[in-house]
Amino acid sequence: MTVVISKNKVLPMPVLKSKFATILILSFFPLSLALNLVNFFWMDAAFILSTLVAYFFWIRKGHSTLQETFGLQNKVLLAFICVYFLSGIAGYTLNSPMQTNEWIKIANLRWIWGFFACYSAGYIMADQKQRWPWNFSALVLVLVAIVIRHYTETAGAFFSPDIRAQGFYSNPNYFAMAAVVLWAAMLPFLIYAQSKWSGICAAIVLACITVILVATYTRTAWIAMFSALFFALIYSKNKKALGLSVMAVAAAATAVYFNVFDLKERILYSFDLSGPTSQGVRISTWKATWHIFLDHPIFGVGFEHAASLYRDYYIKLGQPTFHIPGHAHNQFLDVLSGAGIFGLIGYLGALALGYLFFHKAFKSSTEVLSKQLSLSALLCIVALFGCSITETPIIQQETRNYVLMILGFSYGYLFRKQKTAVENPVN
């Protein structure tokens, strides 16, 4: 295992000697997945800790370059990310009053560093000789606790549209979006289980999240779940997974047909566009958001600033103002209104670049963990897009943390593995 420090000089790749640092890096991904379900604010501390470990690792070991350790070497990706953020900031400065609230929102854009912090953890882990069999036991405990808590809150009813599951979060929709991204990311760990025990843990995790997702009664999450499953079957071509999926879909269709747990009513409610229904409200919001974009097409009005303009646009469009939401209920319209056409190019460009990277990594990977992480990242993007149709997952920290963790960690691990393969070709 080597690191190229010049064209003619190659030195051995350093491996962490600190037992604490090694444990921290090797357990970062599975523990972070569990931690975000308990309290998503705590992930800020996890990102900071990961950054410090990676920085001191680079300082003490002379690990490649600082840019590569933190994933700053991909100039095209950085360009797309910068276009996205700078467009939104330009929208603030050009089209908003720039009061304290706007400056706070600009400062909050520091969340992007979480991606690079997770990248560093994956990058360093790829160089460690020690491998821990991830069984996600902490995640199992958290999910079981959530199931028990919801069962207690509903007095045993559990599946009820009147009391929707929301875990330790304050909103069932945000909880459902986070849960479905987690569900999508865990699916490859069952399909490509490295051991019987890890496969059992992955199966328990997926079973718990599936039950929880049904109990959230969040249709957006259901769409994202089936979309991720569809892509997983296409990529894996796993006959056993296909058989189980057909059975699961048949069971779901039967439950809907007979209106078990009011599932049919919940789905039919999606087609009611009259009056103050959630769909009617969304359509009104989409119209207002679209017209905000048309009035500010280049840089938008600044991230999340469109919500403060909704009332004026509702009145302008002759729409009732009895209920005005605080966000666009569509991620793509939210980006268009907040950062304009340039912002959308940056946002979609970064995700498209990521999808192509993970797609190529999946096709070329022979190591099981690389296969799991590359497909996990692909399904994360698919679930993210599924949620983006009627919600705004990127502005919700609960869901966003999972996107940063899964994409960042997978990118770091896979990039380092690919670099190692180039430096040490097999004869």
N, C-alpha and C positions, 0 to 999 in steps of 0.2 A: 504494500500500500504506500503510495508516494505522493509527494507534492512537487510540482514543477515550479521553481522559483526563478528560473531563467531558461534561455534556450539550451544552455549547455550544462546546467547544474541541476541535479535532482536530489532531494533529501527525503528521508522517510517521513511519512505522515505521522504526526504526533497523536497519541491516544491519551485521553484523560486519565490521570493517575489518582486524582482525588476521588475517594469512594463516594463522598456526598455529591460531588458534581456529576459523577457517572450515574448515580441513582436518579438524580434530578432530571438529567437529560433523557434517560431511558424510560422514565415513568411520566414524562411531561405530557405526551399525547393522550394516553388513556385516562390519566388523572384530570387533565384539563376538560375532557369531554364530560366527566362526572361533575366537576366543579362548576361549570357553567350552568348546569341544571339547578344547583343548589342556590347559587347567588352569582348572577352574571357580572356584577360589579367587581367581584373578587378577581376576575380575569385580568383586570388592569394590573394588579400586583403580580400576577403570573407572567404577564408580558414583560414587566420591568425586570423581574427576577431572571427570566430567560435571556434578556438583553445583557444583563450584568455578567451572567455565566459565560455567554458567548464572547463578550468583550475581553474578559480576563483570560479566557482560553486563547484568544488571538494574541493578547499581550505577552503571555508567558510562553506560548508554544510557537510563535511565529507562523501561525496557520495561514497559508496562502496569502491573501490580501484581505484587508478589512471589508472592502466592497463585496468580495465573494462570500465571506463569512456571513454577511447579512443580506445577501441576495441583491446587491445594488449593481451587479455587473451587466444586467440585461437592459441595455439602453432603450430598446423599443418598448419594453414593458413600462419602464420608468417614464417614457415620453407619453404614453397613453394615460398613465395615472396622473401625471402632472397636468395634462390637458383637462382631464376630468375635474380635478380640484381647483385649478387656476380659473377655469371657466365659471365655476360656482362662486368663487371669491370675487371675480370680476363682476358677476351679476349683483352681488351685494353692493359693491362700491359704486356701481353705475345706476342701480335701480332701487335702492332701499335707503332709508334714512340714516343708516349706519349708527344706530344707538347702541347702548350697552348690550342688548340682546343679540344684535348681529355680530358684535365682536366676540361674544361668548360662543356663538355657533361656529365662527371661523376657527376659534381656538380648539373647539371640540373635534375638528377635522384631524387632529393628531391621532385619531383611532387607527389610521392606516398603518401606523408603526407596528401595531399588533401583528400584521401580516409578516413583516420582516423579522419580528421577534420569533415567531413560530418557524419561519424559514431557518433561522439560525439553529434552533433546536433540532430540526430535521437534518440539517447539514452536518452538524457535529455527530449526531447519532449514527449517521451513515459510515463514520470512520471508526466506530467502536467495535472491538472484537467480541465483546460480551453481548449476547442477545437474550432478552427476556421474553418468554412466551406470554404475550399479552392475552390475558383472559378477561379483562374489563370487569373484574369483580367489584370495584368501587362503583362503576356505573350500574351494575346489577342492583347493588344495595340502594342506590339513590332512586332508581326506577321503582323498585318494590316499595320503598317508602312513599313515593308519590301515589302509587296504586292504592296502598292502604289508607293514605290520607284522604283520597277522593272517595273511597268506599265509606269512610267514616263520615265525611261531610254530607254525603247523599243518603245516609242512614241505610246503606245496603242497596240502594237503587242503582248506583254507579252510572248506568247509561240513561241520561236524562237531558234533553235539550234545555231544560229550565235551570239546571246546575251543571254547567260545562266544566270539564277538567281544565285546570290552569296551573297545576303543580305548585311551585313556590313563587310563581310570577303573579303579576296583578291583572293580567289580561289573557283570556283564553286564546285569542287569535295569535298573539305574540308567542305564547307558549307552544301552540300548535305548529307555527312556522319553524321554531327552533327544534321541536321534536321531529318534524319530518325531514329536516336537513340531517339531523343526527341519524335517523332511520336509514336514509339513503347512504350515508357514510359507513354505516355498520354492515350493510348488506354484503359487500365483498368479503368481509371477514368471516361470513358464514359460507359463502360460495367457495372460497379458497382457504378454508380452515387448515391451519398448520398441524393441529392435533385434535384428538377427540375432545379434550377438555376445552380448548379454545373455541371449538365449534359449538359445544354445548352452551358456553357463556354467550356467544354471539346469538345463538338461537333464543336464549332467554331474554337478552336485550331486545331483540327484534319483536318477540312476542309481547313483551311489556309495552314497548312503544306503540305497537299496532293497536293494542287494547286502549291505550291512552289516547291515541289519535282519533279513534272512533268516539271516545268520550268527550273530546273537545268540540265535536260537531262543527268543525271548521272545514268548509267545503274546499277552500283553497288548498289546504294541507292534503286533503284526499286526492285532489288533482295532481299535486306534486308527487305524492306517494306512488300513484299508478304510473306516472311518467317515468320516475326513477326505476321502478320495477321493469318497465318495458325496455328501457335502455340497458339495464343490467342483463336481461335475458339476451338481448342482441349481442352485447359484447362478450359475455361469458359462454354462450351457446351450451349452457349446462343443462342436460336433459332432466336431471333430478330436480333442479330449480324450476325448470319449465313445468314439470308435472305438478309440483307443489303450488306453483303460481296459478295454474289453471284451476286447481281445486279451491284455492283461496278466492279467486275471482268469482267462481261459481257460487261459493258460499256467500260472498258479499252480494251478488246479484239476487240470490234467493232471499236474503235478509231484507233487501230493499223492496223486492216484489211483495213480500208479505208485511212490509212496514214494521219489521222488528225494531224495537227501540226508537220508533218514529223516524227511521232513516229515510223512508220514502217521502214523508212530509217535508223533511229538511231539504231534500234534493229538489222536490217540486217547487219549494219556496224560492229557489234560485231563478225560476222563470216568471215570477210575479214582479212585473216592472211598474206596477201602479202604486200611487200613494207613497207613504213614508216607509216602504220596505227598504232593506239594506241594498237591494239591487237598484231601486229607484234613486236612492241617495247617491250611490256610486256613479250612476250615469250622469246625474247633475254635477257631481264633482269632476268627472272626466271632462265634461263640456267646459266648465269654468277653467280647469287646468289647461286644456288645449288652447283656449282663447288667451290665457296669460302667456303661453308660449308664442302664439301668433303675434302678440304685441311686443314680445322681447325674444326674438328668435335666435339671436347670436349667442348671448351669454346667460339668458334667463334673468331671474330676479334674485338669485342667491338660494342656496340650499335651504329648503323648508320655509322660505319666506313667502311662498305662494299662498300658504294657508291663511296668512293675515290679509290677503287680498280677496279671498273667496266671497265674502259678503258683498263687496262692491260689484264683483263680476256676476254673482247670482242675481242681484238687482238689475244690472245691465242686461242680462240675458232673459229677464222676466221669469226667473225660477224662484220658487218659494224658499224662504230662509228659516223655516222652522227647525231644521237641523243642518248644521254645517260642520263637517269633520275637520280634524286637525292635520290631515295629510291626504295625498292624492288617491290613495287606494289603487295605485298602479305605479310600479317602480319606474317604468320607462317614461310615463307622463310626468312623474315627479322629477326625473332627471332633466327632461326637456324644459319644464317650467323653471327649475332651479338653476340649471347650468347651460341651457340652450342646446343648439345643435352640436356645438363643439364638445360640450360636456357629454352628450350621448355618444358621440364618436369615441371619446376617451374611455367611457365606461364599457361600451360594447367591445371596443378594441382590446382592452385589457383582458376581458373574460374570453374573447375569441382566441387570443394568443395563449391563454392558459389552457383552454380546451384542446387546442392543437398540440401543445406540449404534452399534456397528460394522455391524449390519444396515442401519440407516437410512443410514449413511455410504456403504455399498456401493451401495445403491439410488439414491442421489442424486449420486454422484461421476461427474464427467466426465473428470477428470484421470487419466491412467494410473496414476501412483504412488499416488494416493488409492485407486484401485480395488484395486491390489495389496495395499496395507497393510491396508485394511479387510477384505478376504477372508482375508488372512494371519492377522489377529487372530481372525476367526471360526473358522477351521480350527484355530488354536491351542487355542481353548476346547473344540472338539469332540475334538481329540486328548487334551487334558487329561482330559476326562470318560471317554474310552475307556480311558485308563491307570488311572483311579481305581477301576475295577471290582475289580481284584485287586491293586492296588498303592497306595502313598501318595506320589504324585509331589510334592505340595507340601512335604513334610518332607525331600525329597531336593534338596540345593542344585543338583545337576547339572541336573535338569529345571526346577526352580523359576526358575533364572536365565533360561532361555529364555522362560518365561511372563512374567516381569517385563520382559524386553527387548522382546518382540514386542507385548505388550498396552500397555506403557507408552509406547514410542516411537510406535506407531501412533496411540494416543489423543492424544498431544501434537501430532503432525503434523496429524491430521484435525480436531482441535478448533480449531487456529489457522487452518486453511484455511477452515473453516466460518465462523469469526468474521470473517475477512477478506472473505469473500463477502457477509456481512451489512453490513459497513462500506462496501464498495465494490460495490453492486449494479450489474449490467450493465443498461444502459438498452436 
